[in-house]
Amino acid sequence: MSFAKSVLSAVGLLLASAGPAWGKDDDAALPVAVHERAEIVLDGPSLSYPQTRRLDLVETKFGVAVADPYRWLENDVRGDKDVQAWVAAENDATFAYLKTLPGRDALRDRMAKLTNFERYGTPRKAGSRYFYTRNSGLQNQSPLYVREGLQGEERKLLDPNSFAQDGATALAEWLPSDDGRHLLYSVQDGGTDWRILRVVDADSGKTLDDRIEWVKYSTLSWSGDSSGFFYSRFDPPASGSKYQSTVEGQQIWFHKVGTPQSADRLIHATPNRPELRHGGRVTDDGRWLVITTTQGTDPRHEPSLLSLTDPDARPIRLVRGLEHEWQFVGNVGDTLYFRTTVGAPRGRLVTLDARNPRKKPKEIVAERVQTLAGASMVGSRIVVAYLANGRTIAEIVDLEGRLRGEVPLPGMGSAAGFGGSVGDPETFFAFSSFTTPTTIYRYNVETGTTEIFAQPRLSFDPANYLIEQIFYTSKDGTRVPMFVVRRKDLAASHKTAPTLLYGYGGFNVSQTAGFSPTRLAWLEQGGVVAIAQLRGGGEFGREWHDAGRLSNKQNVFDDFIAAAEYLQLMGYTGKGQLAIEGRSNGGLLVGAVVNQRPDLFAAALPSVGVMDMLRFDRFTAGRYWVDDYGYPDREPDFRNLLSYSPYHNIKDGAAYPAILVTTADTDDRVVPGHSFKYAAALQHADLGARPRLIRIETRAGHGPGKPTDKVIEEYADMYSFVAHWTGLALTGK
């Protein structure tokens, strides 16, 4: 769900490096061995892997000797010439191979055509103006437009395609002031998680001199009088460590429009607890700043309240202890509405008294079987959104929690948006499914009327595809849901087909229905797409998440392996026809299951993955991930992490599937050293004749902000690679 007065950039999954916790620190002083790889003959052109320097580096932890021969590949590619040379050599080998794949160019062209449709972002209303993004089709970045009134003529306010010649500088988070006079926006360069905040005058379209730096994982919220905004930032990192050093000591600041950053006012900080992160949201009436404090990636919060009418006020802690989720929904006077997991693993709505914070929360919407995924206050109503086996159910309740109706959604899919403010019943939401691109709807929460604001024109017929949700049994007997999408004629033929199985399984992230033109290109060619809703995600609340993290992480891998076995058992796909894909934490998933069951898969696509589980906490925000992974410097966690770490468990001598690792040279969330080291280890080991390649994107990060042309090129390479190794014949459309 989104909100009218704040924009939150979540930490998500992130990585980085300080110094090593044990062992030697000077790679250059270590003895070096160069591994020469003999040329191998594949199904197609011959391939020679580049030579990769190996270090004689072994460290002992808790009595276990751990080799790390590719530690030097952790160095920042921006400043290390050896890493730069290695990246160039690997890309030369990989792209030379990819260019030989049959049907690659045709698949790329079809992906471009399927991407080339006009698409809108969900509008935000401010004053009498409506702000939204619109992409004409193949623009690398989506420009931002404004209308004077709902039926007013639109005009372009910001065009991020002009930010950089290569299209790799993006418009990230943005938020109009309540009066609609100004727009606060953040600039993301080359995929980095760092943001630069700017302000544009909505009347003239002129970008003001205001410039705010060192912003990362920040909530943005305008003051009630629209004179300035609240944001979260870090102190500047040490010289040369901007993209790798750990981040800590986040603070909330207030910036008054028209003043330099040096004049900003510090609002909240906890220097004695630098591991905490803080975000602030102004209430609709402008009276309060709701401060949300968290420590890691778990949804465990401490909300505090700061009066904005008393200049001498200090934050009042509403809840003590980072134990449960507390998501601020809105307020009416001194009554504060929150979505929380206190006494309700799947979520409920409660109220707190701003004047008497120690008073017990009052429940207004009780927990139920479906997971309460979000809530927002619009007009005199609250929109509550539930997840029901991966699809969205949106309902309207009044301020006492009484059900007033259900938002009509057009089918099995995902809805998002529902931003608004107290006193205005108008809201917008976006809806999409696996075979239907996003349509934007305008909805009145009091009358229940719905109308289409923007709907794309399609170059394909969604009716040609079948979407199923099935349940299969994992290793320990747990029933796990999975979406399966394919052409109806393929389903009617009862023939097996090359299949892409996607998974994530972590950080309370739910896998829901959504449209992807690159996946549709695979489906058009006769392939099958399956998305498993693994434990570790948020599909069934806190218990489902807990069942797939820390010491339970193996459950995620077992769920994914069981999904693959089920697809083969039930005849969706056959032996030698199954490929797996995952990104970020999902890249870890793919790396782990390939090591555990290399016989099960024909091809694998681990993207921007967490591959060294013993050093993930040393880079950028990787230390936050201990909520899901555990602490590498604690023996029980260390032994568990070592048991599945993709980099450390490659089975030399086993026959592995074809593997295409993908990452970006400037990813400062999951730093590319993870993928670099993993790919080098794959290429060194004797794993059979199928290729183990790495594709390294330039001027790109973890994913958000990536230009459209880079997305198309990347997925054309990935899917033509797995098409070749699963036997999917690619033809022009």
N, C-alpha and C positions, 0 to 999 in steps of 0.2 A: 504494500500500500504506500502511497505517497502522501505528502502533507503540503499544506498551502504555504507555510511560513518557514520551512526548513528543507534543506537538501542534505542527505547523509551519504558520504562516501565511505563504504564499509572497508575494513581492513582485508577481509577475505583471507586468502592464503598468500603468505609472504615469506621471503628468505633473506639471509645475509651473513657477514663474517666479521667477527672481531679476531683476536688472536686465538690460536689453538689452546684448548684447555689442558692438553698434555702433549708430551713429545716435543720434537724439534720444530723450530719456527723458521729456519733458514733453508728453504728448498735449494738454493743455489749451492749450498755447501754439501749437499748430499750426493753420493755416487749416482751416476746416470747410466742407464742401459738403453740403447736404441733398439726397438723391436722392428724387424723388417718382416713385412707380411708378403708371403709368396702370392703370385697371381692365382686367382681361383676362377674356374669356368662356371658361369651361371647359365640359366635358361635365357640366352640372349647374349649381349656383349660381355667381354671379359672385364673384370673389375679389379683394380689394384687399390687397396686402402693406403692412404698416406702413412708415412712413418710417424710414430708418436713416441716422444721421449718418455721413458719410465724411470721413476725414482725408486731407489732402494729404501723406501720409507715404511717402517713397521712400528706401530705404537702398541703398547700393552695397557689395557684397561680392565680392571677387575679380573686380572689373570688371563685375559684373552688377547692374543696377538692379532692385530688388525693391520693389514697392508693397505696403503693408500698411494699407489704408484703414480697417480695422475693429479696429485695435490696442486701442482703448478698451474693446472688448467682452471683453478678457481680464481686466478688473478684477473683483474679487470681488463677486458679486451680493449678498453679505451686507451690504456697506458702501457700495456705489456706487448712488445713487438713479437715475442715468441707465440703468445696466444693469438695475436692477429694473424700470424703466418699459418698457424694450425687451422684457424677458422677458414682462411682462404683456400687452403689445400683441401680441406674436407668438402667445402662447397663446390670446388672444381670437380671433384670426383662424383659428388652426389648429382649435381645438375647435368653432368655429362651422361650419367646413367638415366636420369629421369627423362631427358630429351628423346631417348630411344623407345620409351614406352608407347605401345600402340594405343591410339585413340586419345592420347593426352590432350592434344590441341583441340580436338572436337569436344571433349568434355569441358575444357576451359571455356570455349566459345558458348557452349550451352549454359554453363553456370553464369556467364555474363548476361545472357539473354534472360535467364530466370531472375536475375538480380535487378534487371533494368525495368523497374516499375516505380511509380511515384509512391512514396511512403511518408507518413506523418508521424511525429511524436505526439504524446498526449499534451494537450494545451494546459496552460496555467493562466488563470484569470487574475488580474491585478488592476484595481480601479475599474475603468471601463474597457481596459485593453485585454487582448488575448495574445499570449506568447506561445510559440510552438516551433518545432523544427520540421523541415520538409526537404526531402531529397528527391531530385527529379529522376533518379534511377541509378546512374553509375558515378555520381559525384563521390569523390573520395571521402569527404566529410559533409555532414548535413548542415546547411545554413539555418539560421534562426530568423523567424519572421514575427511580425506583430500586426494585429488588426485593431482598428478603432471600432469597437463593438463587434458583435458576433457576425454581422453581415457586412462589416466594413471592408474596404479594399486592403489587401495585405501589402506590406512592404518589407523588404529585406533589411534586417537590423544588423546582423552579423554574418559574415561569410568566412568560416574557418578555412576554406580552400585557398584563401589569400594569405593565410598565416605563414605558409612555407611552400616552396616550389615543389617539393616532393610529396606534398599532401599528408605528411606524417605528423603534423602539429594539429591537435584536435581541440575542439570545443568540448570540454568535459562537463562538470556540474554548472548549472546556471539557475538563477532565481530572481524574479522581478521584485522590486519593492512594493509594499502594499498599495501605494498610491499609483503605481504603474509608471512613475517618472524615470526610474533608473532600472538597469538590469545588471546584476552582479554575475560574473561568469569566471570560470577557471580555464586556464590554458594548459594543455598537456602536450609536451614536446617529445616526440620519438617514443611514445609508449611508456614513459616514466610515470611512477606514482606521485612524484612531486608535482605540485600545482603552483601556478602564478595567478593570483586573483586580479581582475580588472573590472572596471565599471563603465558602462556605456549609457549615455543620455538617450532615453527612448524618444524624445521629441526630435532632436537633431540627428541622432545616429552617430554622434561623435563619441569616441572613446576618451574618457577623462584621464588625467595624469596619475590617478590612484594606481598603485602597483604594490601588491602584497606578496611576499616571497616566503619560502620554507613552510608551505602549507602541504599537509599530507594527511589522509584519512580524516578529513574535516567535515563536521556539520556546518552548514551555512544558514544564517538566520538574520533577517532584517529586524531592526528595532521597530517598536510600534509606531513611531513618528516618521519612519523611513529616512532618518537623518544619517544612519550608518548601519553597520552589520556586525554580528558576532561570528568569529571563525576560530579554528584550532590550528596551532602551528607548533613546530619544534625549533630549538635553537639551531643555528647553522652548523652543519657537520664540519669536521676537520677538513682542511684542504686535501683534495684528491680522493676523498672517501664518500662523496655525495651519493653514489649509487650502490655502495656495498655495506657501509657501516650500519650497525644497529641503531634503531631510533628509540629514544626514550625521553621522558620529560615533556610530554605534550601539555600545552597550556591553552586556555581560552582567552582571546583578546577581543576588544571592541575597536572598530575603525570608523571614524567619522568621515563621510564623503567630502572630498576636497582637501584632505590633509595628508601629509606624508606618513608612511608606516612608522617612522620613528616617534610619531606623536600618539600612536595607538595606546590604549589603556589596557593593562593586564587585569583580567576579570577573575580568573581562577587557575591555580596551579598547585601541585603537590610535590615540591622538590625533595621532600623526605621519602616519597614513594614514586620514583621516576618511572616505574614499570606501568603506572596507571595511564589510561587515556581518557580524555574528557571531551564531550561535545555539548553544545548548548542550543536550546530551541526556545524562542520567544512565544509566549501564549498569544492567542488571537487578540486579546484585549490589551496587550502590550504591558501588562502589570508585572509579569514574572518572567524570569529566565529559568527554564527547567534544565538542569545540568545532569547529564547521564555519564556516569563513570564506569569503566570496565577495565579489565586487566588483560585478557587474552582474546581468543576468538570465540569462546563460549558465550552464549547469550546470558551472561550473569552480570547484573547491573546494580549500582547504587545510585538512585535518583536523589538529587538535592534541589532546593528551591531558593532562588535569589530574587529579592524584591527589586524591581527597577524603578520604583517610585521613591525609595529611600536611598539617598546617595551613600549613607553610612552602613547600609545593610551588609550582612555576611551570609554566605550560603547556609541554609538549614537542611540538614540531611533528613530526607523523608524515610529512607529505609537503610538499615545498617547491615552490612555483610554482602559480599559478592556471591550470592547463592542462587538467585532466581532472575528470570527475565522481567524487566520492567520497561515497557514501551509506552511513552506518553502519547495519548490520543487527543486530548484537548481539555478545555476547562469551561465551566460556567460559574463565574464569580470565584468563590474560594473552593469550589468542588473540582478536583482534578481527576480525570479519567485515565486509567492505565490498562493496558493488556499485560497480564502477568502469568507466570507459571507457578506462583506460590500455591501449594496445595492442589495444583492442576497441571500435570505434565504436558497436557495438550492445549493449555491456555484457557483463560477466562477474562472477563472484564470486571474491574473493580473501581471504586472511587476512594480517594483520600481527601482529607480535610486540610487545606493549606494552612489554616490557623491553628489546627490541632493535629500535627503530623503523627503524634504517637497514638492517635485513635486507630482502632482496628479497621482495616480496609472493609468496605461494604461491597459485597458482590452484587452486580447487576445482570451479568450474563454468565451462567454457569458453564463449566467444562462439559463437553460432549464427546462423542466418539470421533468426530472429525477434528483435525488439528486447526486451531484458530491461528491463521497465518498473519492477519493484520487487521487493523481497525483505524478509521479516521472519522473525524467529526465534520459533518457538512450540514449547514442550515441548522435545524433543530433535531437532527437525526444523527445516528452513528452507522456507518457502513462497516459491516464485519465480513471478513472473507475467510472461508474455510477451505482446507485441502481435503478432498475426498478421493483417495487413491490417485493423487496426482492431477486431478481436475479441480477447477475453482467453483465454489458455491458462494455467492455474494448475497447477503441479507441486510435488511434495514431494521434497526431497532430504535426506539425512542430513548430519551435520556434516562429513563427508568429501567431500560433493558427489555421492554416489551416488544415482541416481534411485530413489525408493521408491514412486512412484505419481503419479497425476494426479487433481486435484480434479474431480469430475464436475460440469460446468456444464450447465444445462438447454437450451442452444442458442447461437445466434450473438448475442452480446451482450457486456456489460461487467461484470466483477466487481471489487469494491473492498472493502477492509477488511483481514482477516487479521491483526488485532492480537492480541498475546498476550505470553507471557513464558516464560522458560526454566523447565522443570519442570512446566508445565501444558499438556497437549495440546489444550485447548479453544480454539477461535477462532471468530469470526463473519465472514461476508462478505455483501455485498449484490450482487444480480444484477439487471440490467434490460436491456431491448432497446428498439428503437424503438416497439414496440407492446405491451410488457409493463412495467407499473410495477415498482418495486423490491420484490423479495422478499428477506427476511433469512434466511440459513441458518446453522445451528450445525454446526461440523465438528470432528472429532477427527483430528488429523494422524497419530496413531499407529495407530489402528484403521481409518481411512478412512471412518468412518460419517458420514452427513450427515442432518440433519433440519431441517425448516422451523421457524424461530422466529416469523416473522410474514409473512403473505401477504395482500395487499390483495384486496378483493372488487371485481370489475370491473363496470362498467355498459356494456361493449361486448365484442365478441368479437374477440380478436387474430387468429383464424383467417381473418378477412375481409380481411386485408392481406397483401401480398406485399412481401418485402424482398429486394432484389437487390444484389449488389456487382459492379460492372462496372469495366473498365479502359478508359481512353481515351488518346489520344496528344496530348501538348501540342505547342507550336510547335517545340521543338527535338528532338522525337522521344521525349521521356521518357514512359513509361507511368505514368499517374496513376490511383489507385483512386477510386471514388465509390460511395456508397450511394444507392439509389433506392428510395423507399417509396411505395406507392399501394394503392388498393383492388384486390382480385383481379378484380372484375367490370370495372373500368376497364382493367386490363391485358388482359383477355380481349377487350375490344372493339376493341383496337388503334387507339383514337382519341387524338388529342392532348388535353392538358388543361393548364389553368393550373398553373404550377410555381413553387415556391419553391426557389431554389438558395442554399445556405448555405456560407460558407467562412470560414476564419481565416488559416492560412498564416503562422505565426510563432512565435518564442519557444519552440521545441521542444515546443509543445502539440499533442497528438494529438487528432484528431476520432474519437471512438468512439461505439458505439451506446448510446443512452440514451433514456429515456422522457420525453416532453413532452406534457402534456394540451393545450397550446395548438396544437402541431403536429398532434396527433390531430384536433382540431376542424377544421383545414384539410383533412386527409385525408378525414374523414367527408363533407365537402361535395363531394368529387370532385377535390380538388387533389392534386398530386404534390409530395413533398418529396425533394430531393436534397442530399446533404452530400458535398462534395469534400474529399479528403484531400491538400491541396496541399503542395508543397514549402515548407520553412520550419517545418513541424510536426515532431513526433517519431515519426511512424509507423514510419519505417525507420532510426531511429538518427541519429547525429551527421551523417552525410553528407547525409541528407535535409534536416536542419535547415540545414546550411551552404549547400545549393543554393538556399535561398530567403531569404537574409539579406544585408545589406550590399550589395556591388555586384551580387549575384545576386537582389536583390529583385524585379526585373522578371519573373523566372521565375514568381513567385507569381501575378502579374497575368495572365501568359500562360496559366498552368494554369487559372485561373478562367474566362477567356474561352474557352479550349478546351472546358471543361466545358459552358458555355452552348451553344456551337456543336454539341457532340456531342448534347446533349439534343434539340436541334431537328432535327439530321440523322437521328437514330434514331427520331424520331416520338413521343418522350415528350411534347413540347410543340411549339407552333407559334409562328409569328411574332406578336408582340403578346400572347403568353401567359406570358412569362417574367419573373419578379421575382427580385431578388437581395437577400440579407440577410447582415449581418455585424456583430459587436459588438467594440468596442475596437480591437485590431489588425485585426479583421475589418471594422470601420467604415472604417478607412483603405483596406482592400482594395476595398470597395464604392465609395468615393469615387474611387479611382484608376481602376478599370475603367470606371466611368460616363464619366469624362472621356476615356478612351481609345477606348471603343466605345459611345457613347450610342445608336447605332442598334440595338444588340443587345437592349436590355431595355425592357420596358413600364413597370416600376416598380422602385424601389430603396429599401431600408431600411438606411441607415447609422446604427448605434447607438453612442453613447458613443465616437465614433471619434477617432483621432489624425489631425487634418486639416491642421495647419500643421507641416510637417516641418522647418522652419527654426528653430522655437522650442520644440519639444517638451521639450528638455533643461533648460528654465528653470523648470519647475513640479514641485512635490512630488518624486517619485522618478523623473521623466522622464530624469534624467541616467543612470540605470541602463540605459536602453533603447539606449544607443549600441552595445551588443553586437549588437543586431539591425539597427539603423538606420544606425549610423555617427555621426560628430561633425559637427554643422553648421558648426563653425568651422574645419574642415579642408577645403581646396579640393576634392579628389576626392570626398569625401563630400558636401560642399555641392552640387556639381553633380549628383550622383546623386539626392540628396534632392529638389532643386528639379525634377528631371525628372518626378517622379510625385506631388509634394505635392498633395493634392486641392484645397486652398485656392488654390493658385497656378496651376492648370492648367485652370480652367473655360473651356470653348470658347464664347465669346460668338458668337451667331449660329447655333449648332448646335441641332438639335431634341433635347431631353433627355427621358428618361423622367420619369414622376411620381416625386417624391422626398419621403419623409417622414423627416426627420432626427429622432432621438430622443436626449435626454440628460437629465441631472438637475442642478438648480441647485446642489446641494451635493456633486457628485462631486469628490472630492479625489484620485482616481487619474488619470483622464484629465479634466483640468479642463474645465468646460463651455465655456470660451472657444474651444476648438477648434471645437466644433459651432456656437457662436454666430457666429463669423467666417465659417465655411463657408456657413451658411445665408444670412447677409446677402449674401455674394458671389453665391450662386445667385439670390437674389431680385433683385439689381441687374442681372444679365446678361440678355440677350435669348436665351432658351433654348426658346422655343416656348410653347404654350398650356397644357401640363400643369403642375400645381401643384408648387411647391417649398416645402414647409412644414417647420416645426420644432415638435416637441412636447417641452416642458420640464417634467419631473416635479418636484414640490416635496418637500422632506424625504426625498430619496432620493440614493443614491450611484451607484457603478459597477455595482451589481447585487446583490452579496451582502447579505443582511439585508433586502431589499425586502419589504414586507408582501404577503401573498397577494392582497389586493384590488387593490393597485396593479399587480401583475403581470398580473392578469386584464384590468384596464382598459387597460393599455398594449398588450397583445397583441391585444385586440379592436380597438383603434384601428389598429394596424399591419396586421393581416391583413385587416380589412375595407377598408382603403385599397388594398392590393395586389390584393384580390379584385375591387374595382371596376375597376381599371386593367388587369387581365389577363382580365377577362370571366368570373370565377367567380361564378355566381349563388348567393347565400347564402340558405338556407332554415332555418326552425326545425326542431329535432329533438325 
